[in-house]
Every structure is written in structure tokens, then in C-alpha cells.
Amino acid sequence: MIAEFIKFCVVGGSGVGVDFGITYLLKEKARINKYIANSAGFVCAATTNYILNRIWTFANHDPAITQQYLTFLGISVVGLGINNGIIYLLADRMRMNFYLSKLFAIGTVTVWNFFMNYYFTFTA
């Protein structure tokens, strides 16, 4: 499990790049609401993370790829709620920098996502 968690974190690091990049472009350049931008960045990162985790982290070959992706995405959507809740609490209520708040949210959601996916998505 430790090796898988380390791989999951490496994949998550690439996801952070996707997430922050899309969030930044939508929020700062396209001037889209920060929560919509955050959600779009998070969902794009979740999709790339699913592919990389399926292939590399868990070396999973379950033929029910659609069901597996939907499970992964469902877990990610709950994670998105946690993510946005933390951002709301830290950035809006406590006036912490938005991107620092987002970094704390990502750290928390990483732990959630790993264990949920370890036990429910990539069990085959």
C-alpha cells in the first residue's frame, strides 16, 4: 500500500499541475467565477489522474472501465465538495490566499481519494 500511495502522490502531482493550470487560466484570464474555475480544474485533473492511476499506480486491467471511471469520478466529486469547502473556509472566511487555501484542500483530498480508490475503485 505504501508504494501505491507514493505512486498515487506522484500522479497527483501531475494532477496539481493540470488543476492549477486550468484554474488559473479560467479564473485569471477568462475571469470565470473562482468556484467554477476550481471545479473545472479539479475535474480535468481527476480525469487525467484516473488514466494514470489505472495504468501505473494500480496496474489495473478491469474490463469494466466505464463503471470504474464513474466510481473514480464519483469519489472525485465528493473530494471536490471537500476541496471547495476547505477553500471557502480558508479563503473566504479566514481570508487566506486563494492558492494557498487550494493547496491545503488538495492535500486533504489526496488522502480521501487514495483510500476511497484503493478500497473501492481499483480492487480487482
C-alpha positions as CSV (number, residue, x, y, z in Angstrom):
1,M,0.0,0.0,0.0
2,I,2.9,2.4,0.7
3,A,4.3,2.0,-2.8
4,E,0.9,2.6,-4.3
5,F,0.4,5.7,-2.1
6,I,3.7,7.1,-3.3
7,K,2.8,6.5,-6.9
8,F,-0.7,8.0,-6.3
9,C,1.0,11.1,-4.9
10,V,3.3,11.3,-8.0
11,V,0.3,11.1,-10.3
12,G,-1.4,13.6,-8.0
13,G,1.5,16.0,-8.5
14,S,0.9,15.9,-12.3
15,G,-2.8,16.5,-11.5
16,V,-1.9,19.5,-9.4
17,G,-0.3,21.0,-12.5
18,V,-3.4,20.3,-14.6
19,D,-5.7,21.6,-11.8
20,F,-3.8,24.8,-11.1
21,G,-3.2,25.5,-14.8
22,I,-6.8,25.2,-15.8
23,T,-8.0,27.0,-12.6
24,Y,-5.6,29.9,-13.2
25,L,-6.5,30.2,-16.9
26,L,-10.2,30.2,-16.2
27,K,-10.1,32.4,-13.1
28,E,-7.4,34.9,-14.0
29,K,-7.6,35.1,-17.8
30,A,-11.2,34.2,-18.6
31,R,-12.5,35.8,-15.4
32,I,-14.7,32.9,-14.6
33,N,-16.1,32.6,-11.0
34,K,-13.4,31.1,-8.8
35,Y,-15.5,28.1,-7.8
36,I,-16.4,27.2,-11.3
37,A,-12.8,27.6,-12.3
38,N,-11.7,25.5,-9.4
39,S,-14.3,22.8,-10.2
40,A,-13.2,22.7,-13.9
41,G,-9.5,22.3,-12.9
42,F,-10.4,19.6,-10.4
43,V,-12.5,17.6,-12.9
44,C,-9.8,17.8,-15.6
45,A,-7.2,16.7,-13.1
46,A,-9.4,13.8,-11.9
47,T,-9.7,12.5,-15.4
48,T,-6.0,12.5,-16.2
49,N,-5.4,11.1,-12.7
50,Y,-7.8,8.2,-13.4
51,I,-6.0,7.2,-16.5
52,L,-2.5,7.4,-14.9
53,N,-3.6,5.6,-11.7
54,R,-5.3,2.8,-13.7
55,I,-2.2,2.2,-15.8
56,W,0.7,3.0,-13.5
57,T,-0.3,3.2,-9.8
58,F,-2.6,0.2,-9.5
59,A,-1.7,-1.6,-12.8
60,N,-5.4,-2.4,-13.1
61,H,-6.9,-4.2,-16.1
62,D,-10.5,-4.4,-15.0
63,P,-12.5,-4.6,-18.3
64,A,-15.4,-2.6,-16.7
65,I,-13.6,0.6,-17.5
66,T,-16.7,2.7,-17.7
67,Q,-18.0,1.6,-14.3
68,Q,-14.5,2.0,-12.8
69,Y,-14.2,5.5,-14.2
70,L,-17.6,6.5,-12.9
71,T,-16.6,5.2,-9.4
72,F,-13.4,7.1,-9.6
73,L,-15.2,10.3,-10.8
74,G,-17.9,9.9,-8.0
75,I,-15.2,9.7,-5.4
76,S,-13.5,12.7,-7.0
77,V,-16.8,14.7,-6.9
78,V,-17.1,14.1,-3.2
79,G,-13.5,15.2,-3.0
80,L,-14.4,18.3,-5.0
81,G,-17.0,19.1,-2.3
82,I,-14.4,18.7,0.4
83,N,-12.0,20.8,-1.7
84,N,-14.4,23.7,-2.3
85,G,-15.5,23.5,1.4
86,I,-11.9,23.9,2.6
87,I,-11.3,26.8,0.1
88,Y,-14.5,28.5,1.3
89,L,-13.4,28.2,4.9
90,L,-9.8,29.2,4.4
91,A,-10.0,31.8,1.6
92,D,-13.4,33.4,2.1
93,R,-14.0,33.1,5.9
94,M,-10.4,33.2,7.1
95,R,-9.0,35.5,4.3
96,M,-6.1,33.2,3.5
97,N,-4.6,33.4,0.0
98,F,-6.8,31.5,-2.5
99,Y,-4.0,29.4,-4.0
100,L,-2.6,28.6,-0.5
101,S,-6.1,27.5,0.5
102,K,-6.3,25.4,-2.6
103,L,-3.0,23.7,-1.8
104,F,-4.3,22.8,1.7
105,A,-7.5,21.5,0.1
106,I,-5.6,19.3,-2.3
107,G,-3.5,17.8,0.5
108,T,-6.6,16.8,2.4
109,V,-8.4,15.5,-0.7
110,T,-5.4,13.4,-1.7
111,V,-5.7,11.3,1.4
112,W,-9.5,10.9,0.9
113,N,-9.1,10.0,-2.8
114,F,-6.3,7.4,-2.2
115,F,-8.1,5.4,0.4
116,M,-11.5,5.5,-1.3
117,N,-10.0,4.5,-4.7
118,Y,-7.8,1.9,-3.1
119,Y,-10.7,0.2,-1.4
120,F,-13.5,0.8,-4.0
121,T,-12.2,1.6,-7.5
122,F,-9.1,-0.4,-8.1
123,T,-9.9,-3.5,-6.1
124,A,-9.8,-6.0,-9.0
